[in-house]
Amino acid sequence: MLIASDELVARWSEVVAAPTDLITVSDADARHAIDIIARHRPRVVVLEQFFASTARGLALVNDLRSDADLGEIDIRMLPEERTGSHSLRSATSGLTLANMSKPLRHAPSHRVRRVRMRQGTEAVVDGSRVALVDLSIAGAAVVSVQILKPNQSVRILVENDGGAYRAEATVAWSSAHPGPERLSFRAGIAFKRDQPELLAGLLAEADEECQGTEPVPPRQPPPPQLTS
């Protein structure tokens, strides 16, 4: 399966006689692409190089790799130099396309550990309160009743007893979910630069809350009774 720009998909259709084992999908709607992947379960998904480097591309890769049913799919990247008409003519099958592509290394968001926030924790995104789901020095996951669109530039404010933490960010991905009264939007927010100084204290505090209760050791069986 190839996920690429509308221009490349159209050019592919012009020079390749529609191979039966290859599905081409526009990168304009990443959620639609994931739905098609879930339906067809391709062994290999190839992303156009430019799309693979965008926030939407990274979010799609993260979604695939975090899905227990789709995590084994081989995700690859089609280099820019392979998108010319001459190269496309030689890619007459999905296998050839896979061989033309490079394995995609793990997305940057995997380089840091996320801390899940306790229920009820809030943040402020562009002046609106949102539920803060998890947090790392590279970004956050939130749930908002206000629309959050991919690639939208936002400002996020996180407050706690130690002070207020602010960061410039971009909405990496967003999905709408129906509710009893209105839609809510679950979104991934990527900080424009890592925020270790601003967020280290907050992450440490969240860690303490998550690990504050020490596990109770299992009861040991009584020692055997000695008999004479």
C-alpha positions in Angstrom: 0.0 0.0 0.0 1.3 3.5 -0.9 0.2 6.6 0.9 1.3 9.7 -1.0 0.3 13.2 -2.2 -2.6 13.5 -4.6 -0.1 14.6 -7.3 2.1 11.5 -6.9 -1.0 9.2 -6.8 -2.2 10.7 -10.0 1.2 10.5 -11.6 1.4 6.9 -10.5 -1.9 6.1 -12.2 -0.7 7.7 -15.5 2.5 5.6 -15.8 1.6 2.4 -14.0 -1.0 0.0 -15.3 -2.8 -0.4 -11.9 -1.0 -3.4 -10.3 -3.6 -5.6 -8.7 -1.6 -6.1 -5.4 -1.0 -2.4 -4.8 -3.4 0.1 -3.2 -2.7 3.8 -3.5 -4.2 6.2 -1.0 -4.0 10.0 -0.7 -2.2 11.4 2.3 -4.8 14.2 2.6 -6.9 12.1 5.1 -4.7 10.0 7.4 -7.7 8.7 9.3 -9.2 7.4 6.1 -5.8 5.8 5.2 -5.8 4.0 8.6 -9.3 2.7 8.0 -8.3 1.2 4.7 -5.2 -0.3 6.3 -7.4 -1.9 9.0 -9.7 -3.3 6.3 -7.1 -4.7 3.9 -4.3 -5.5 6.3 -1.4 -5.0 3.8 2.0 -6.5 4.7 3.8 -3.3 3.7 2.8 0.3 3.9 5.0 2.8 2.0 4.9 6.5 2.8 6.1 9.2 0.5 9.2 10.8 2.0 7.7 14.3 2.4 4.5 12.9 4.1 6.6 10.7 6.4 8.3 13.8 7.8 5.1 15.8 8.6 3.2 15.8 11.8 0.3 14.0 10.2 2.7 11.3 8.8 4.4 10.9 12.2 0.9 10.6 13.9 -0.2 7.9 11.4 3.0 5.9 12.0 2.5 6.2 15.8 -1.2 5.1 15.4 -0.1 2.0 13.4 2.7 1.0 15.7 0.6 1.4 18.8 -2.3 -0.7 17.5 -2.0 -4.3 18.6 -3.6 -5.5 15.4 -1.6 -3.4 13.0 1.8 -3.1 14.8 3.4 -5.8 12.8 3.0 -4.1 9.4 6.3 -3.2 7.7 6.3 0.6 7.4 8.7 2.0 4.8 9.5 5.3 3.1 9.7 6.0 -0.6 12.8 8.3 -1.1 12.3 11.5 -3.1 14.6 10.3 -5.9 12.3 7.3 -6.5 9.2 9.4 -7.3 10.2 10.3 -10.9 8.3 8.9 -13.8 11.2 6.5 -14.7 11.2 4.9 -11.3 7.4 4.7 -11.1 7.3 2.8 -14.4 9.6 0.1 -13.0 7.3 -0.3 -9.9 4.8 -2.6 -11.5 4.0 -4.5 -8.2 3.7 -3.9 -4.5 6.8 -6.1 -4.0 8.9 -3.9 -6.4 7.6 -0.8 -4.6 8.7 -2.2 -1.2 12.1 -3.0 -2.5 12.5 0.6 -3.8 11.7 1.9 -0.3 13.6 2.2 2.9 12.6 0.9 6.3 11.2 3.7 8.4 12.9 4.2 11.7 10.7 4.6 14.8 9.0 8.0 15.1 10.6 10.6 17.3 7.8 10.5 19.8 9.1 7.1 20.9 12.3 8.7 22.1 10.7 9.9 25.4 8.5 8.3 28.0 5.0 9.5 28.4 3.4 10.0 31.9 -0.3 9.3 32.1 -2.0 12.0 34.1 -4.6 11.4 36.8 -8.2 11.7 35.8 -9.5 15.3 36.1 -6.1 16.9 35.2 -6.6 19.9 32.9 -4.6 22.1 30.7 -5.4 25.3 28.6 -5.0 25.2 24.8 -5.5 28.6 23.1 -7.6 29.8 26.0 -9.9 26.8 26.3 -9.7 24.2 29.0 -9.0 20.6 27.9 -8.5 17.3 29.7 -4.8 16.4 29.9 -4.5 12.7 29.2 -0.7 12.2 29.1 2.4 14.3 29.0 6.1 14.1 28.0 8.8 16.6 27.4 8.0 16.3 23.7 4.2 16.7 23.7 0.9 15.9 25.2 -2.4 14.1 24.5 -5.6 16.0 25.3 -9.4 15.8 24.9 -11.1 19.0 23.9 -14.7 20.1 23.1 -13.2 22.9 20.9 -12.1 21.8 17.4 -8.4 21.0 17.1 -7.1 20.5 13.5 -3.9 18.8 12.4 -1.0 21.2 11.8 -2.8 23.9 13.8 -0.4 26.1 15.8 -1.4 26.4 19.5 -0.2 27.5 22.9 -0.6 25.1 25.7 -0.6 26.1 29.4 -0.3 23.4 32.2 -0.7 24.6 35.8 0.1 22.8 39.1 1.2 23.7 42.6 4.7 24.4 41.4 3.7 27.1 38.8 2.5 27.5 35.2 4.2 25.8 32.3 3.8 27.2 28.8 4.8 25.9 25.4 4.4 26.7 21.7 3.0 23.6 20.0 1.4 22.1 16.9 -1.5 19.7 16.7 0.1 16.5 15.3 -3.2 14.6 14.9 -6.8 14.9 15.9 -9.9 12.6 15.8 -13.5 13.5 16.5 -15.6 11.3 19.0 -19.3 11.6 19.4 -20.6 12.4 22.9 -24.1 12.6 24.5 -24.3 16.3 23.8 -21.5 17.3 21.4 -18.4 16.1 19.7 -15.1 15.9 21.5 -11.7 15.9 19.9 -8.8 13.7 21.1 -5.6 15.2 19.9 -1.8 14.8 20.0 0.1 18.0 20.6 3.7 18.2 19.7 5.8 20.9 21.3 7.8 23.0 18.8 10.9 22.2 21.0 11.4 19.8 23.8 10.5 21.3 27.2 12.8 19.5 29.8 13.3 22.6 32.0 9.6 23.5 32.1 8.1 20.1 32.5 10.7 18.1 34.5 9.1 19.0 37.9 5.6 18.3 36.7 6.5 14.9 35.2 8.3 14.0 38.4 5.3 14.9 40.5 3.0 12.9 38.2 5.4 9.9 38.5 5.1 10.2 42.3 1.3 10.2 42.2 1.3 7.2 39.9 3.7 5.3 42.1 2.8 6.7 45.4 1.2 3.6 46.8 3.7 0.8 47.3 2.5 -2.6 46.4 1.6 -4.8 49.3 4.0 -7.8 49.4 2.3 -11.2 49.0 1.6 -13.1 52.1 4.2 -15.7 52.9 3.0 -19.2 53.8 3.6 -20.1 57.5 6.8 -22.0 58.1 6.3 -25.8 58.3 5.9 -27.2 61.7 8.6 -29.5 62.9 7.6 -32.8 64.3 9.6 -35.1 66.4 
